[in-house]
Amino acid sequence: MFFRWNLMYLVIAFILMILYKGYWIRYFCSKKTMKDMYASFAGVPIAGAVLPVLALLLMGMYSRNQIVILSSIILGSGHIGIHYMHWKELNT
């Protein structure tokens, strides 16, 4: 049986991007409030920030590209951090 475990990174990244698209569809079908923007989706907290960053990280791991991996970590530290701060303001 031929199975490449490395291909799982690509498949999971694709699924994360489908979930990200679903997040945006749900947002645009809502009243478009800040609460809607920072709501969780499919069990992923702060989905608007977390899903694309994880997908990018997995794409870097799939391609074994250290620049993409480093870029996704830098993007994630800022993007997820800012979204988390906004989410925290809404929920306190």
MMTF fields as JSON, N, C-alpha, C and O atoms, coordinates in Angstrom:
{
  "mmtfVersion": "1.0.0",
  "mmtfProducer": "UNKNOWN",
  "numBonds": 367,
  "numAtoms": 368,
  "numGroups": 92,
  "numChains": 1,
  "numModels": 1,
  "chainsPerModel": [1],
  "groupsPerChain": [92],
  "chainIdList": ["A"],
  "bondAtomList": [4, 2, 8, 6, 12, 10, 16, 14, 20, 18, 24, 22, 28, 26, 32, 30, 36, 34, 40, 38, 44, 42, 48, 46, 52, 50, 56, 54, 60, 58, 64, 62, 68, 66, 72, 70, 76, 74, 80, 78, 84, 82, 88, 86, 92, 90, 96, 94, 100, 98, 104, 102, 108, 106, 112, 110, 116, 114, 120, 118, 124, 122, 128, 126, 132, 130, 136, 134, 140, 138, 144, 142, 148, 146, 152, 150, 156, 154, 160, 158, 164, 162, 168, 166, 172, 170, 176, 174, 180, 178, 184, 182, 188, 186, 192, 190, 196, 194, 200, 198, 204, 202, 208, 206, 212, 210, 216, 214, 220, 218, 224, 222, 228, 226, 232, 230, 236, 234, 240, 238, 244, 242, 248, 246, 252, 250, 256, 254, 260, 258, 264, 262, 268, 266, 272, 270, 276, 274, 280, 278, 284, 282, 288, 286, 292, 290, 296, 294, 300, 298, 304, 302, 308, 306, 312, 310, 316, 314, 320, 318, 324, 322, 328, 326, 332, 330, 336, 334, 340, 338, 344, 342, 348, 346, 352, 350, 356, 354, 360, 358, 364, 362],
  "bondOrderList": [1, 1, 1, 1, 1, 1, 1, 1, 1, 1, 1, 1, 1, 1, 1, 1, 1, 1, 1, 1, 1, 1, 1, 1, 1, 1, 1, 1, 1, 1, 1, 1, 1, 1, 1, 1, 1, 1, 1, 1, 1, 1, 1, 1, 1, 1, 1, 1, 1, 1, 1, 1, 1, 1, 1, 1, 1, 1, 1, 1, 1, 1, 1, 1, 1, 1, 1, 1, 1, 1, 1, 1, 1, 1, 1, 1, 1, 1, 1, 1, 1, 1, 1, 1, 1, 1, 1, 1, 1, 1, 1],
  "groupList": [{"groupName": "MET", "atomNameList": ["N", "CA", "C", "O"], "elementList": ["N", "C", "C", "O"], "formalChargeList": [0, 0, 0, 0], "bondAtomList": [1, 0, 2, 1, 3, 2], "bondOrderList": [1, 1, 2], "singleLetterCode": "M", "chemCompType": "L-PEPTIDE LINKING"}, {"groupName": "PHE", "atomNameList": ["N", "CA", "C", "O"], "elementList": ["N", "C", "C", "O"], "formalChargeList": [0, 0, 0, 0], "bondAtomList": [1, 0, 2, 1, 3, 2], "bondOrderList": [1, 1, 2], "singleLetterCode": "F", "chemCompType": "L-PEPTIDE LINKING"}, {"groupName": "ARG", "atomNameList": ["N", "CA", "C", "O"], "elementList": ["N", "C", "C", "O"], "formalChargeList": [0, 0, 0, 0], "bondAtomList": [1, 0, 2, 1, 3, 2], "bondOrderList": [1, 1, 2], "singleLetterCode": "R", "chemCompType": "L-PEPTIDE LINKING"}, {"groupName": "TRP", "atomNameList": ["N", "CA", "C", "O"], "elementList": ["N", "C", "C", "O"], "formalChargeList": [0, 0, 0, 0], "bondAtomList": [1, 0, 2, 1, 3, 2], "bondOrderList": [1, 1, 2], "singleLetterCode": "W", "chemCompType": "L-PEPTIDE LINKING"}, {"groupName": "ASN", "atomNameList": ["N", "CA", "C", "O"], "elementList": ["N", "C", "C", "O"], "formalChargeList": [0, 0, 0, 0], "bondAtomList": [1, 0, 2, 1, 3, 2], "bondOrderList": [1, 1, 2], "singleLetterCode": "N", "chemCompType": "L-PEPTIDE LINKING"}, {"groupName": "LEU", "atomNameList": ["N", "CA", "C", "O"], "elementList": ["N", "C", "C", "O"], "formalChargeList": [0, 0, 0, 0], "bondAtomList": [1, 0, 2, 1, 3, 2], "bondOrderList": [1, 1, 2], "singleLetterCode": "L", "chemCompType": "L-PEPTIDE LINKING"}, {"groupName": "TYR", "atomNameList": ["N", "CA", "C", "O"], "elementList": ["N", "C", "C", "O"], "formalChargeList": [0, 0, 0, 0], "bondAtomList": [1, 0, 2, 1, 3, 2], "bondOrderList": [1, 1, 2], "singleLetterCode": "Y", "chemCompType": "L-PEPTIDE LINKING"}, {"groupName": "VAL", "atomNameList": ["N", "CA", "C", "O"], "elementList": ["N", "C", "C", "O"], "formalChargeList": [0, 0, 0, 0], "bondAtomList": [1, 0, 2, 1, 3, 2], "bondOrderList": [1, 1, 2], "singleLetterCode": "V", "chemCompType": "L-PEPTIDE LINKING"}, {"groupName": "ILE", "atomNameList": ["N", "CA", "C", "O"], "elementList": ["N", "C", "C", "O"], "formalChargeList": [0, 0, 0, 0], "bondAtomList": [1, 0, 2, 1, 3, 2], "bondOrderList": [1, 1, 2], "singleLetterCode": "I", "chemCompType": "L-PEPTIDE LINKING"}, {"groupName": "ALA", "atomNameList": ["N", "CA", "C", "O"], "elementList": ["N", "C", "C", "O"], "formalChargeList": [0, 0, 0, 0], "bondAtomList": [1, 0, 2, 1, 3, 2], "bondOrderList": [1, 1, 2], "singleLetterCode": "A", "chemCompType": "L-PEPTIDE LINKING"}, {"groupName": "LYS", "atomNameList": ["N", "CA", "C", "O"], "elementList": ["N", "C", "C", "O"], "formalChargeList": [0, 0, 0, 0], "bondAtomList": [1, 0, 2, 1, 3, 2], "bondOrderList": [1, 1, 2], "singleLetterCode": "K", "chemCompType": "L-PEPTIDE LINKING"}, {"groupName": "GLY", "atomNameList": ["N", "CA", "C", "O"], "elementList": ["N", "C", "C", "O"], "formalChargeList": [0, 0, 0, 0], "bondAtomList": [1, 0, 2, 1, 3, 2], "bondOrderList": [1, 1, 2], "singleLetterCode": "G", "chemCompType": "PEPTIDE LINKING"}, {"groupName": "CYS", "atomNameList": ["N", "CA", "C", "O"], "elementList": ["N", "C", "C", "O"], "formalChargeList": [0, 0, 0, 0], "bondAtomList": [1, 0, 2, 1, 3, 2], "bondOrderList": [1, 1, 2], "singleLetterCode": "C", "chemCompType": "L-PEPTIDE LINKING"}, {"groupName": "SER", "atomNameList": ["N", "CA", "C", "O"], "elementList": ["N", "C", "C", "O"], "formalChargeList": [0, 0, 0, 0], "bondAtomList": [1, 0, 2, 1, 3, 2], "bondOrderList": [1, 1, 2], "singleLetterCode": "S", "chemCompType": "L-PEPTIDE LINKING"}, {"groupName": "THR", "atomNameList": ["N", "CA", "C", "O"], "elementList": ["N", "C", "C", "O"], "formalChargeList": [0, 0, 0, 0], "bondAtomList": [1, 0, 2, 1, 3, 2], "bondOrderList": [1, 1, 2], "singleLetterCode": "T", "chemCompType": "L-PEPTIDE LINKING"}, {"groupName": "ASP", "atomNameList": ["N", "CA", "C", "O"], "elementList": ["N", "C", "C", "O"], "formalChargeList": [0, 0, 0, 0], "bondAtomList": [1, 0, 2, 1, 3, 2], "bondOrderList": [1, 1, 2], "singleLetterCode": "D", "chemCompType": "L-PEPTIDE LINKING"}, {"groupName": "PRO", "atomNameList": ["N", "CA", "C", "O"], "elementList": ["N", "C", "C", "O"], "formalChargeList": [0, 0, 0, 0], "bondAtomList": [1, 0, 2, 1, 3, 2], "bondOrderList": [1, 1, 2], "singleLetterCode": "P", "chemCompType": "L-PEPTIDE LINKING"}, {"groupName": "GLN", "atomNameList": ["N", "CA", "C", "O"], "elementList": ["N", "C", "C", "O"], "formalChargeList": [0, 0, 0, 0], "bondAtomList": [1, 0, 2, 1, 3, 2], "bondOrderList": [1, 1, 2], "singleLetterCode": "Q", "chemCompType": "L-PEPTIDE LINKING"}, {"groupName": "HIS", "atomNameList": ["N", "CA", "C", "O"], "elementList": ["N", "C", "C", "O"], "formalChargeList": [0, 0, 0, 0], "bondAtomList": [1, 0, 2, 1, 3, 2], "bondOrderList": [1, 1, 2], "singleLetterCode": "H", "chemCompType": "L-PEPTIDE LINKING"}, {"groupName": "GLU", "atomNameList": ["N", "CA", "C", "O"], "elementList": ["N", "C", "C", "O"], "formalChargeList": [0, 0, 0, 0], "bondAtomList": [1, 0, 2, 1, 3, 2], "bondOrderList": [1, 1, 2], "singleLetterCode": "E", "chemCompType": "L-PEPTIDE LINKING"}],
  "groupTypeList": [0, 1, 1, 2, 3, 4, 5, 0, 6, 5, 7, 8, 9, 1, 8, 5, 0, 8, 5, 6, 10, 11, 6, 3, 8, 2, 6, 1, 12, 13, 10, 10, 14, 0, 10, 15, 0, 6, 9, 13, 1, 9, 11, 7, 16, 8, 9, 11, 9, 7, 5, 16, 7, 5, 9, 5, 5, 5, 0, 11, 0, 6, 13, 2, 4, 17, 8, 7, 8, 5, 13, 13, 8, 8, 5, 11, 13, 11, 18, 8, 11, 8, 18, 6, 0, 18, 3, 10, 19, 5, 4, 14],
  "groupIdList": [1, 2, 3, 4, 5, 6, 7, 8, 9, 10, 11, 12, 13, 14, 15, 16, 17, 18, 19, 20, 21, 22, 23, 24, 25, 26, 27, 28, 29, 30, 31, 32, 33, 34, 35, 36, 37, 38, 39, 40, 41, 42, 43, 44, 45, 46, 47, 48, 49, 50, 51, 52, 53, 54, 55, 56, 57, 58, 59, 60, 61, 62, 63, 64, 65, 66, 67, 68, 69, 70, 71, 72, 73, 74, 75, 76, 77, 78, 79, 80, 81, 82, 83, 84, 85, 86, 87, 88, 89, 90, 91, 92],
  "secStructList": [7, 7, 7, 7, 6, 6, 2, 2, 2, 2, 2, 2, 2, 2, 2, 2, 2, 2, 2, 2, 2, 2, 2, 2, 2, 2, 2, 2, 6, 1, 7, 7, 7, 2, 2, 2, 2, 6, 7, 7, 5, 6, 6, 5, 6, 6, 2, 2, 2, 2, 2, 2, 2, 2, 2, 2, 2, 2, 2, 2, 2, 2, 2, 6, 7, 2, 2, 2, 2, 2, 2, 2, 2, 2, 2, 2, 2, 2, 2, 2, 2, 2, 2, 2, 2, 2, 2, 2, 2, 2, 6, 7],
  "xCoordList": [0.845, 0.0, 0.889, 1.799, 0.618, 1.394, 0.606, -0.497, 1.183, 0.546, 1.622, 2.535, 1.524, 2.492, 1.924, 0.946, 2.521, 2.059, 2.19, 1.41, 3.163, 3.359, 2.137, 1.846, 1.436, 0.244, -0.87, -1.756, -0.829, -1.845, -1.787, -2.821, -0.597, -0.486, -1.312, -2.028, -1.204, -1.935, -3.444, -4.208, -3.868, -5.3, -5.885, -6.969, -5.174, -5.667, -5.696, -6.632, -4.688, -4.675, -5.869, -6.489, -6.191, -7.345, -8.638, -9.502, -8.774, -9.968, -10.064, -11.151, -8.936, -8.946, -9.383, -10.094, -8.968, -9.38, -10.862, -11.517, -11.392, -12.837, -13.597, -14.613, -13.104, -13.722, -13.634, -14.576, -12.512, -12.338, -13.35, -13.916, -13.566, -14.578, -15.962, -16.759, -16.254, -17.523, -17.684, -18.783, -16.592, -16.615, -17.055, -17.904, -16.477, -16.825, -18.258, -18.95, -18.693, -20.083, -21.029, -21.999, -20.748, -21.585, -21.554, -22.587, -20.389, -20.274, -21.099, -21.835, -20.973, -21.683, -23.191, -23.95, -23.626, -25.062, -25.62, -26.829, -24.753, -25.189, -25.443, -25.471, -25.625, -25.83, -24.522, -24.525, -23.418, -22.076, -21.672, -21.151, -21.912, -21.48, -20.082, -19.579, -19.473, -18.156, -18.241, -17.303, -19.358, -19.548, -19.528, -18.976, -20.126, -20.109, -18.7, -18.314, -17.935, -16.579, -15.659, -14.821, -15.812, -14.896, -15.499, -14.966, -16.582, -17.208, -16.409, -15.673, -16.575, -15.904, -16.7, -17.882, -16.025, -16.663, -16.148, -14.939, -17.047, -16.706, -15.792, -14.911, -16.014, -15.229, -13.876, -13.12, -13.549, -12.26, -12.472, -13.199, -11.849, -12.009, -11.287, -10.225, -11.847, -11.287, -10.921, -9.796, -11.879, -11.653, -11.137, -10.387, -11.518, -11.07, -9.572, -8.994, -8.941, -7.492, -6.766, -5.704, -7.333, -6.637, -6.606, -5.563, -7.718, -7.803, -6.809, -6.103, -6.726, -5.771, -4.314, -3.47, -4.018, -2.634, -2.227, -1.125, -3.106, -2.791, -2.65, -1.778, -3.513, -3.418, -2.083, -1.446, -1.667, -0.387, 0.777, 1.714, 0.718, 1.762, 1.851, 2.946, 0.706, 0.701, 1.199, 1.846, 0.9, 1.42, 2.94, 3.621, 3.463, 4.914, 5.537, 6.608, 4.855, 5.366, 5.284, 6.182, 4.213, 4.056, 5.176, 5.774, 5.444, 6.448, 7.868, 8.843, 7.966, 9.262, 9.997, 11.213, 9.223, 9.757, 9.877, 8.873, 11.089, 11.316, 10.897, 10.516, 10.959, 10.54, 9.037, 8.58, 8.271, 6.817, 6.456, 5.548, 7.148, 6.896, 7.173, 6.351, 8.317, 8.665, 7.674, 7.273, 7.28, 6.311, 4.967, 4.326, 4.541, 3.259, 3.323, 2.33, 4.47, 4.63, 4.6, 3.973, 5.271, 5.253, 3.846, 3.356, 3.197, 1.828, 0.904, 0.086, 1.031, 0.166, 0.335, -0.652, 1.563, 1.785, 1.091, 0.561, 1.083, 0.4, -1.085, -1.897, -1.434, -2.833, -3.713, -4.777, -3.282, -4.071, -4.054, -5.066, -2.924, -2.835, -3.792, -4.479, -3.849, -4.752, -6.207, -7.026, -6.532, -7.903, -8.284, -9.423, -7.332, -7.606, -7.886, -8.789, -7.133, -7.368, -8.747, -9.44, -9.156, -10.495, -11.582, -12.594, -11.367, -12.324, -12.472, -13.574, -11.339, -11.34, -12.108, -12.843, -11.936, -12.679, -14.182, -14.967, -14.574, -15.999, -16.607, -17.786, -15.832, -16.357, -16.094, -16.291, -15.65, -15.47, -16.452, -16.447],
  "yCoordList": [-1.18, 0.0, 1.24, 1.362, 2.152, 3.378, 4.515, 4.842, 5.108, 6.243, 7.198, 6.802, 8.434, 9.435, 10.229, 10.959, 10.095, 10.832, 12.327, 13.1, 12.744, 14.162, 14.764, 15.95, 13.945, 14.414, 14.808, 15.586, 14.277, 14.623, 16.108, 16.709, 16.71, 18.154, 18.918, 19.86, 18.505, 19.159, 18.969, 19.917, 17.78, 17.485, 18.27, 18.842, 18.295, 19.02, 20.528, 21.208, 21.057, 22.475, 22.801, 23.853, 21.911, 22.113, 22.142, 22.986, 21.236, 21.193, 22.469, 23.022, 22.935, 24.175, 25.364, 26.245, 25.394, 26.502, 26.413, 27.441, 25.202, 25.044, 25.555, 26.236, 25.226, 25.733, 27.257, 27.918, 27.806, 29.266, 29.92, 30.966, 29.307, 29.82, 29.749, 30.676, 28.652, 28.517, 29.577, 30.089, 29.908, 30.973, 32.289, 32.993, 32.619, 33.879, 33.863, 34.88, 32.738, 32.642, 32.89, 33.637, 32.262, 32.479, 33.945, 34.503, 34.565, 35.972, 36.878, 37.743, 36.676, 37.552, 37.302, 38.162, 36.159, 35.884, 36.356, 36.293, 36.826, 37.284, 38.795, 39.402, 39.38, 40.83, 41.603, 42.833, 40.9, 41.474, 42.338, 43.439, 41.843, 42.547, 42.066, 41.08, 42.766, 42.347, 40.983, 40.189, 40.712, 39.414, 38.303, 37.229, 38.563, 37.578, 37.387, 36.278, 38.482, 38.411, 37.54, 36.814, 37.611, 36.904, 35.647, 35.115, 35.174, 33.942, 32.731, 32.787, 31.643, 30.412, 29.773, 30.055, 28.922, 28.23, 26.801, 26.574, 25.85, 24.42, 24.047, 23.198, 24.688, 24.375, 25.05, 24.827, 25.871, 26.57, 27.981, 28.763, 28.328, 29.689, 30.705, 30.408, 31.874, 32.952, 32.405, 32.565, 31.772, 31.033, 31.908, 31.425, 33.169, 34.059, 34.278, 34.613, 34.094, 34.257, 32.916, 32.768, 31.955, 30.684, 29.809, 29.246, 29.694, 28.764, 29.081, 28.174, 30.331, 30.566, 30.432, 30.001, 30.801, 30.694, 29.225, 28.861, 28.381, 26.947, 26.338, 25.5, 26.762, 26.242, 26.636, 25.825, 27.879, 28.327, 27.558, 27.172, 27.338, 26.565, 25.146, 24.644, 24.51, 23.16, 23.139, 22.18, 24.188, 24.258, 24.39, 23.809, 25.149, 25.255, 23.926, 23.568, 23.187, 21.879, 20.89, 20.068, 20.969, 20.078, 20.316, 19.373, 21.586, 21.911, 21.926, 22.094, 21.749, 21.792, 23.094, 23.12, 24.173, 25.502, 26.252, 26.653, 26.434, 27.06, 28.524, 29.031, 29.206, 30.606, 30.715, 31.607, 29.829, 29.843, 29.466, 30.056, 28.507, 28.117, 29.293, 29.609, 29.936, 31.089, 32.228, 32.883, 32.467, 33.519, 33.246, 34.166, 32.002, 31.671, 31.842, 32.223, 31.567, 31.77, 33.261, 33.666, 34.071, 35.519, 36.068, 36.863, 35.646, 36.078, 35.667, 36.464, 34.435, 33.925, 34.668, 34.935, 35.011, 35.702, 37.059, 37.465, 37.755, 39.052, 38.928, 39.525, 38.168, 38.063, 37.42, 37.947, 36.306, 35.624, 36.442, 36.519, 37.05, 37.869, 39.039, 39.287, 39.758, 40.908, 40.456, 41.068, 39.395, 38.891, 38.409, 38.587, 37.799, 37.338, 38.52, 38.445, 39.607, 40.802, 41.388, 41.784, 41.452, 41.961, 41.04, 41.507, 39.74, 38.767, 38.913, 38.84, 39.119, 39.28, 40.544, 40.529, 41.638, 42.874, 42.665, 43.196, 41.9, 41.641, 40.771, 40.921, 39.876, 38.92, 39.268, 38.43, 40.495, 40.89, 41.944, 42.393],
  "zCoordList": [0.0, 0.0, 0.0, 0.819, -0.919, -1.033, -0.403, -0.842, 0.625, 1.286, 1.755, 2.48, 1.352, 1.766, 2.93, 2.766, 4.091, 5.265, 5.062, 5.618, 4.276, 3.996, 3.298, 3.452, 2.543, 1.844, 2.811, 2.455, 4.029, 5.031, 5.381, 5.674, 5.355, 5.592, 4.563, 4.901, 3.315, 2.24, 2.397, 2.215, 2.724, 2.883, 4.061, 3.951, 5.173, 6.345, 6.067, 6.486, 5.368, 5.009, 4.115, 4.269, 3.189, 2.313, 3.127, 2.888, 4.077, 4.934, 5.768, 5.933, 6.292, 7.07, 6.216, 6.7, 4.964, 4.094, 3.725, 3.553, 3.602, 3.382, 4.607, 4.469, 5.805, 7.033, 7.095, 7.53, 6.665, 6.647, 5.713, 6.03, 4.583, 3.648, 4.282, 4.137, 4.984, 5.695, 6.766, 6.98, 7.439, 8.449, 7.815, 8.363, 6.659, 6.005, 5.47, 5.52, 4.97, 4.504, 5.67, 5.538, 6.821, 7.994, 8.421, 8.791, 8.374, 8.773, 7.854, 8.328, 6.542, 5.614, 5.595, 5.147, 6.067, 6.19, 7.531, 7.753, 8.423, 9.747, 9.699, 8.629, 10.878, 10.978, 10.896, 10.936, 10.782, 10.636, 11.825, 11.648, 13.027, 14.227, 14.62, 14.081, 15.553, 16.033, 16.709, 16.633, 17.368, 18.013, 16.954, 17.192, 15.79, 14.698, 14.139, 13.772, 14.08, 13.523, 14.378, 13.845, 15.694, 16.575, 17.182, 18.155, 16.633, 17.123, 16.655, 15.67, 17.387, 16.968, 15.823, 15.626, 15.094, 13.974, 13.967, 13.998, 13.927, 13.901, 15.071, 14.937, 16.209, 17.392, 17.449, 18.394, 16.461, 16.435, 16.968, 16.354, 18.106, 18.63, 17.747, 17.201, 17.61, 16.79, 15.407, 14.934, 14.79, 13.545, 12.407, 11.559, 12.369, 11.302, 11.299, 10.265, 12.441, 12.525, 12.55, 11.946, 13.242, 13.461, 12.204, 11.87, 11.518, 10.376, 9.25, 8.809, 8.768, 7.673, 8.104, 7.319, 9.354, 9.83, 9.925, 9.516, 10.46, 10.535, 9.141, 8.91, 8.211, 6.845, 6.21, 5.538, 6.427, 5.872, 6.494, 5.795, 7.802, 8.474, 7.898, 7.644, 7.697, 7.135, 5.691, 5.269, 4.937, 3.568, 3.572, 2.727, 4.519, 4.652, 5.035, 4.545, 5.922, 6.323, 5.163, 4.979, 4.387, 3.23, 2.213, 1.695, 1.941, 0.933, 1.505, 0.773, 2.826, 3.519, 3.244, 3.051, 3.232, 2.959, 4.281, 4.87, 4.734, 6.035, 6.067, 7.122, 4.939, 4.876, 5.091, 5.806, 4.488, 4.67, 6.104, 6.689, 6.664, 8.057, 8.992, 9.852, 8.831, 9.661, 9.455, 10.417, 8.217, 7.927, 8.585, 9.093, 8.58, 9.21, 10.719, 11.339, 11.316, 12.758, 13.092, 14.07, 12.289, 12.507, 12.289, 13.091, 11.206, 10.936, 12.075, 12.534, 12.526, 13.585, 14.887, 15.574, 15.247, 16.52, 16.533, 17.568, 15.427, 15.368, 15.109, 15.815, 14.112, 13.672, 14.741, 15.069, 15.275, 16.299, 17.583, 18.279, 17.905, 19.115, 19.104, 20.095, 18.009, 17.911, 17.955, 18.641, 17.231, 17.258, 18.653, 19.086, 19.355, 20.718, 21.638, 22.472, 21.506, 22.323, 22.05, 22.988, 20.797, 20.463, 21.015, 21.538, 20.895, 21.413, 22.924, 23.467, 23.588, 25.04, 25.453, 26.44, 24.695, 24.977, 24.833, 25.619, 23.84, 23.62, 24.712, 25.035, 25.278, 26.233, 27.694, 28.575, 27.959, 29.371, 29.767, 30.913]
}
